[in-house]
Amino acid sequence: MSKRTRPAPRRRTASKRARKSRTGGRHSRALVRADGGNPSRLLDRILSAPNLARVVPELPPEVLHRVVQQSGLEECGQLLVLATPDQLAHVFDRDLWRAAGAAPFEQLDADRFGLWLEVLVQADAMAAAALVAGMDVDLMATALAQHIRVFDHSAVVWYPTLDGELASSTPFLDLDERFDVGGYVVLPKREGPQDAIAALLTALDERHRDYFSRLMSGCIRQSHSTPEIDGLDNLMGADNQAMFEVADAREQRLAAQGYVAPSQARAFLEMARRVDLRNGTACPPNAIALDYLRDLVDPDLHAMRSAEHAFLANAILAGSSVQSRPFTAAEASEAVAAVCTLGRQNWPDRWQIPHRGGVADERELALPDGLLVHQDLVSVFQVGWTILHEQVSMHAAECVLGALTSLQGDDVTRASLDALRVALTRDWRAGTPWRACVHLDVIAIFDVPAWTALLGLLGEFPVLPAAVGASLDRTTREVSASAFEFISENSKIATIHRFLELLPDWLR
């Protein structure tokens, strides 16, 4: 019996998907509450304001972002569709980007962007289209390209194969998942808000045709990226190049608003942990910090230190992580205070503090904050940051490498131990031992509390995990794997060194 020929492809138009989106699609959620709720909530107070459509466009973007953070994005659709494209662009800069491991720049969070589309479209698809049409087309094309591939309709050709099946001239094209809008064929790349995307593209096609055409052209470029044929050029594909360009544009916008760009933050933190505390004659000025603070004109000491503290907290927020996750704003501020306290305790005696043309006397330096009266906070931070790097991160890496020589196991375990040894040796020599933490899981086979503790000690921002105390006292009390405290005193470093001295015995 001959094979039955596959029927012609069934075209699902974007308008059909748009209707499905309005009635609740596969990925829809209950997104908007309009009943007022608790009047004490920030969102409810804003929604109850008279002339809401005139009030919302006047709100600072920081306020909108705070509402989203406190109330949850799913609750804010009714509010966000009243915002301006400029407000939404500012909120996107803070809400959509995440650190991506060893990547040189932050990556756009595709899942978060998809949730934003669902929220906006379900609140009002036409208003969402008007918002998008006022935003940077390169940013929106790059964000959409994380979810869809786009092809010009004339470029897609269907033909029957010899065995009676229908095939497409365009790779990855699925007969059942494709949908058509405005002369383009759209193919989902991943599970996500495809109904919301279809509704948005339909509205853009109907009301903002010029923007829609430029948006789809941008998506097409990122859908057809192929590597160099000869393999001699290590160039980015069109999709990665587009991501780099929108990330760079974001960093420039944040820098213009007074924020520390992630690339500058990482560069500052790398420079700050390399201060020579043994042979140096003074803590050198940090060019990145000086550039950030150069416009500070208020001579008041408290204002100067507050600005320096804000710079350092922003640098940690943008350029570092704690226990493999981003810092919160409160944690970043607390971390700065801890590192500066450590820097004050370890400030080299031979580094004289300028004071009214001379040197501060012993009575002044004995005061708790005497050092910070005469020395900028950035320099004090650099001393503490260097101590953390040398006496915690690097020292912990050396101790782990020493302990690995005596560990045994089956073939799989030995292979994992070898991978950890190779990676940690390489990254320790480069001064970045936290990069090897992805191979550290094998330590859990020998001692789970020790493994948890090492994750904190070897981290990009080393902390004192609660597991260190649990390992030292060897009690049966349970501790949270995520519990930690910032290292602000030499006594805490001494506790860490005692833990590391005993590490080989516990892992045997």
C-alpha angles and dihedrals in degrees: 000000000000121000117265112246113246111247121250115277116278109230115219108199123214091240090062090051090048091056089049090051092055091054096044121279133208094284099033123125137192092268112165132050114197100170096092097241118193108001091212092069117101093231094050092049090054094045091051093055116114118249090020093174089060096041100051097059088056095055117107111251089239089063092051091049091049091052090051091049095047101039101031126252093257090062096050105065095105089054100041097053087063093056124100124249089248092054091048092049090054091049091048090054089060102033109039104051129085135180111258109206112257094353113129092232138027119270129229110251104235094192092052091048090050090054090050090055092050092050095048097042095047090049093050123333095198093048089047090053091050090051093049092046089061095053133085107289094210092056093048093046091050091048093048091046088066087066107030145031116219128204132179108253092234090056093060114085124179120206135170118249124221091263093054099259123130116239133185130229088221116075121236093018111147118201094214101042102044122101132187128227132166095345094312132109114224123199124188115238097192144003108287148101097328093150091053091048091050091050092048094048091048091053092047091050091051101042109018106033098160093052090043091055093050091046093052092046089055091050091049092055091054093045095058101044113138130178124251110285097221094046091222096114120064096208130156118254117244091261095052092043090052091050091050092050096050090045090052091048089051092052090052091051092049092048090052089054093053098261122130109250113233093240091051091045092054091047091050094049091048091052093043095058092054100067113138103233095172106049104013119108096211140354103274119232114259111234095207093052092045091052091050094047099037094104094055105120102163106106094199109120095220091051091050094050091045091054091048091048090050091051092050093047090049090049091053092045093051102033110032144042138210121222089349094303135093120271121250116231092252092049092049092053091047091047092054091052091050094049092047091050089053090048092053091052092051101038105138112252092222092060102094119213114227113234125176092326094316139051128297113252125240093258092058094046090049090063114101092245097025093115093052091054091064104024129057117249093237092063092048089049091052091056093050092043091052091050090052091049097047103035100035114022100031095035091050090051091052091050093049091050089052092049093049092066092070100042120108136182146137123309094275093048093047091051090052091047090051091050090051092048093051095045095044093048091051095046094042090056089050091050093243105101093158090074089071094058090097087071095046097090091092089071089067088069089066103034126354098198090050091050091050091048093050092053088061096042095048094043125120087254104032116220136176106256120209086237090073091065091043090053093048098049093035091212125156093240114126120239129189115253089223097047115111145141130221117255107247103149139052088234089066090051088052089054090052092050090051089052092049093049090058095042097096092054093051094048096051 
